Amino acid sequence: MLGVTSSTIWYVDATEPTGVLRGAIPDRKSARALAATLHPGLDVTYLGDEPLSDAVKPEPGEVVVGRYPGVAVVRTGEALPPTPSTLVEHWIRPTGATHTYLSSSTVHTAAGSWGAFAHWEDGELKRSFSATPVHIIEDLGLPQVWERPYWAGEHPAPPVMDVLPDPQTLPFDPGAFAEAAPAAWLGDDLDLSSITVCRFAVHPTGQVPEAVRRAQERLRAEQARAEQLRAEQARPEQAARPQRRSLFARLFRRER
């Protein structure tokens, strides 16, 4: 779907995912391996860590990954299929997790937004939905309990001033609908700001992207600052250290 802001996929085995995720430190090595599995034939270069809440839209050629005990999360800005049921096989269950949850959306505008979500269990599609404000693109499986308030019109899209609504307009904004799905699946206390993830550049061998060069420059600058700070901290200690007199000076003083 053109203009996709981001797509987030959760791979879950943990019975209480939010408990696992709260303040967890990602396994960087496993996260890199997952990024490589999702992008076969490409090199994966680590760029840094950040809260998932800050990784709103990964840049082209970048992917955000977090791996924790029983939970993994992937966020990408790639244009995934507008019909979640056609998601490529190696993205559905790369970790072997029991549950796979997908949520995608475009940026919100006055005219509304596109949104999609899906749930697989043991690799089998259980629920898939995709729509624009006036057109349902895909609607497979039974609606889940958390969806009811949206279909009942309890979360209507904001009205557009001086524009008559289309008779086929859905009773909710599809983008907001899709963005509500992760909390329904993982827990109402899902806090993206407490989840640390790793950002990677994904690129052909030998073609170092600009993001990698910038990350390397930042690392060198940080190392230089750290070295300068250590040197500054060492100077006062050296200045304060009392100078020990030479053996000749001590003997001369004693003879006097």
BAFI-984398 format. One record per residue (C-alpha): residue number from 1; x, y, z. Coordinates in nm, 3 decimals. Layout:
! residues N
rolum_x_y_z
NUM_X_Y_Z
...
//
This chain:
! residues 256
rolum_x_y_z
1_0.000_0.000_0.000
2_0.152_0.332_-0.107
3_0.225_0.578_0.169
4_0.246_0.321_0.446
5_0.381_0.486_0.760
6_0.496_0.159_0.914
7_0.412_-0.203_0.969
8_0.474_-0.373_1.302
9_0.484_-0.750_1.346
10_0.487_-0.923_1.684
11_0.597_-1.284_1.729
12_0.469_-1.407_2.064
13_0.501_-1.718_2.280
14_0.497_-1.551_2.622
15_0.171_-1.571_2.817
16_0.221_-1.216_2.951
17_0.401_-1.025_2.675
18_0.379_-0.682_2.838
19_0.549_-0.815_3.150
20_0.837_-0.947_2.938
21_0.866_-0.626_2.738
22_0.857_-0.373_3.020
23_1.209_-0.236_3.049
24_1.361_-0.540_2.877
25_1.703_-0.523_2.714
26_1.696_-0.659_2.358
27_1.921_-0.945_2.254
28_2.117_-0.763_1.985
29_2.272_-1.075_1.833
30_1.935_-1.250_1.802
31_1.774_-0.932_1.670
32_2.035_-0.908_1.396
33_1.981_-1.274_1.306
34_1.606_-1.214_1.275
35_1.663_-0.911_1.052
36_1.887_-1.125_0.831
37_1.624_-1.401_0.813
38_1.363_-1.151_0.696
39_1.601_-1.008_0.433
40_1.786_-1.307_0.282
41_2.087_-1.227_0.069
42_2.142_-0.882_0.222
43_2.392_-0.758_0.477
44_2.261_-0.634_0.812
45_2.448_-0.356_0.993
46_2.369_-0.241_1.347
47_2.290_0.132_1.376
48_2.189_0.175_1.741
49_1.922_0.125_2.007
50_1.610_0.336_2.068
51_1.264_0.315_2.225
52_1.004_0.158_1.997
53_0.791_0.470_2.047
54_1.061_0.676_1.867
55_1.087_0.440_1.570
56_0.769_0.574_1.413
57_0.879_0.509_1.056
58_1.207_0.335_0.972
59_1.390_0.493_0.680
60_1.411_0.305_0.347
61_1.666_0.027_0.380
62_1.629_0.013_0.759
63_1.441_-0.217_0.994
64_1.380_-0.204_1.369
65_1.396_-0.533_1.561
66_1.368_-0.635_1.925
67_1.406_-0.988_2.063
68_1.324_-1.084_2.420
69_1.231_-1.408_2.599
70_0.914_-1.531_2.428
71_0.855_-1.211_2.229
72_1.000_-1.049_1.917
73_0.896_-0.732_1.737
74_0.979_-0.604_1.389
75_0.892_-0.263_1.251
76_0.948_-0.172_0.887
77_0.859_0.106_0.648
78_0.855_-0.136_0.355
79_0.537_-0.155_0.151
80_0.388_-0.482_0.271
81_0.084_-0.621_0.083
82_-0.245_-0.432_0.134
83_-0.399_-0.775_0.192
84_-0.229_-0.924_0.500
85_-0.324_-1.278_0.394
86_-0.066_-1.252_0.112
87_0.227_-1.168_0.341
88_0.533_-1.366_0.228
89_0.576_-1.695_0.410
90_0.915_-1.627_0.569
91_0.774_-1.319_0.745
92_0.484_-1.506_0.906
93_0.669_-1.737_1.142
94_1.046_-1.678_1.129
95_1.096_-1.736_1.503
96_0.864_-2.035_1.532
97_0.640_-1.842_1.771
98_0.283_-1.958_1.828
99_0.124_-1.620_1.755
100_0.205_-1.367_1.484
101_0.036_-1.027_1.492
102_0.058_-0.768_1.215
103_-0.051_-0.404_1.227
104_-0.003_-0.155_0.939
105_-0.129_0.197_0.877
106_-0.075_0.514_0.679
107_-0.039_0.862_0.821
108_-0.364_1.015_0.943
109_-0.513_1.289_0.726
110_-0.838_1.483_0.720
111_-0.971_1.224_0.475
112_-0.885_0.935_0.709
113_-0.624_0.665_0.672
114_-0.570_0.309_0.555
115_-0.518_0.038_0.813
116_-0.469_-0.336_0.826
117_-0.411_-0.603_1.087
118_-0.387_-0.980_1.100
119_-0.337_-1.269_1.340
120_-0.179_-1.606_1.263
121_-0.169_-1.897_1.507
122_0.091_-2.168_1.443
123_0.127_-2.020_1.095
124_-0.246_-2.042_1.015
125_-0.433_-1.719_0.941
126_-0.710_-1.661_1.195
127_-0.810_-1.301_1.124
128_-0.723_-1.044_0.859
129_-0.867_-0.699_0.795
130_-0.765_-0.419_0.560
131_-0.960_-0.108_0.461
132_-0.963_0.253_0.353
133_-1.229_0.481_0.504
134_-1.480_0.381_0.235
135_-1.361_0.044_0.106
136_-1.292_-0.289_0.276
137_-1.000_-0.451_0.095
138_-0.986_-0.772_0.297
139_-1.200_-0.912_0.578
140_-1.120_-1.274_0.663
141_-1.194_-1.475_0.976
142_-1.420_-1.398_1.267
143_-1.408_-1.047_1.420
144_-1.248_-1.052_1.763
145_-1.407_-0.926_2.084
146_-1.194_-0.610_2.098
147_-1.328_-0.505_1.756
148_-1.690_-0.472_1.867
149_-1.679_-0.109_1.990
150_-1.535_-0.002_1.655
151_-1.800_-0.177_1.449
152_-2.065_-0.038_1.688
153_-1.957_0.317_1.605
154_-1.805_0.397_1.944
155_-1.481_0.522_1.782
156_-1.597_0.727_1.482
157_-1.351_0.905_1.256
158_-1.342_1.284_1.304
159_-1.580_1.453_1.059
160_-1.438_1.653_0.769
161_-1.570_2.009_0.765
162_-1.785_2.108_0.466
163_-1.765_1.757_0.318
164_-2.062_1.523_0.306
165_-1.965_1.173_0.427
166_-1.962_0.894_0.173
167_-2.256_0.655_0.232
168_-2.006_0.367_0.244
169_-1.785_0.530_0.507
170_-1.688_0.286_0.781
171_-1.791_0.369_1.140
172_-1.423_0.411_1.238
173_-1.092_0.527_1.095
174_-0.913_0.213_0.965
175_-0.570_0.344_1.065
176_-0.679_0.401_1.425
177_-0.851_0.061_1.418
178_-0.528_-0.112_1.317
179_-0.321_0.082_1.570
180_-0.550_-0.033_1.852
181_-0.487_-0.398_1.771
182_-0.147_-0.451_1.944
183_-0.278_-0.341_2.285
184_-0.577_-0.574_2.242
185_-0.349_-0.865_2.157
186_-0.060_-0.806_2.397
187_-0.221_-0.619_2.687
188_-0.378_-0.282_2.761
189_-0.066_-0.174_2.949
190_0.154_-0.205_2.640
191_0.399_0.087_2.666
192_0.608_0.137_2.351
193_0.831_0.392_2.525
194_0.956_0.123_2.765
195_1.053_-0.120_2.486
196_1.411_-0.086_2.362
197_1.472_-0.205_2.007
198_1.769_-0.224_1.770
199_1.783_-0.038_1.439
200_1.962_-0.206_1.148
201_2.052_-0.106_0.794
202_1.972_-0.376_0.538
203_2.178_-0.347_0.220
204_2.355_-0.538_-0.058
205_2.708_-0.655_0.017
206_2.962_-0.382_-0.050
207_2.706_-0.103_-0.074
208_2.742_0.083_0.254
209_2.439_0.309_0.300
210_2.463_0.664_0.428
211_2.295_0.562_0.756
212_2.583_0.325_0.830
213_2.843_0.594_0.762
214_2.658_0.836_0.988
215_2.641_0.573_1.264
216_3.014_0.507_1.232
217_3.086_0.881_1.254
218_2.869_0.909_1.566
219_3.051_0.616_1.724
220_3.392_0.770_1.652
221_3.275_1.105_1.792
222_3.142_0.937_2.108
223_3.467_0.747_2.154
224_3.666_1.070_2.113
225_3.447_1.249_2.369
226_3.484_0.961_2.614
227_3.862_0.965_2.572
228_3.871_1.342_2.624
229_3.659_1.312_2.939
230_3.890_1.044_3.082
231_4.190_1.268_3.014
232_4.025_1.567_3.183
233_3.935_1.359_3.487
234_4.291_1.229_3.517
235_4.458_1.575_3.515
236_4.323_1.698_3.856
237_4.430_1.372_4.018
238_4.782_1.414_3.886
239_4.794_1.780_3.999
240_4.672_1.697_4.349
241_4.913_1.409_4.399
242_5.200_1.523_4.634
243_5.543_1.524_4.475
244_5.783_1.286_4.651
245_6.126_1.435_4.723
246_6.429_1.271_4.577
247_6.656_1.054_4.788
248_6.930_1.319_4.770
249_6.696_1.589_4.905
250_6.581_1.371_5.192
251_6.941_1.280_5.293
252_7.055_1.640_5.267
253_6.771_1.758_5.494
254_6.848_1.486_5.746
255_7.220_1.580_5.763
256_7.132_1.941_5.838
//
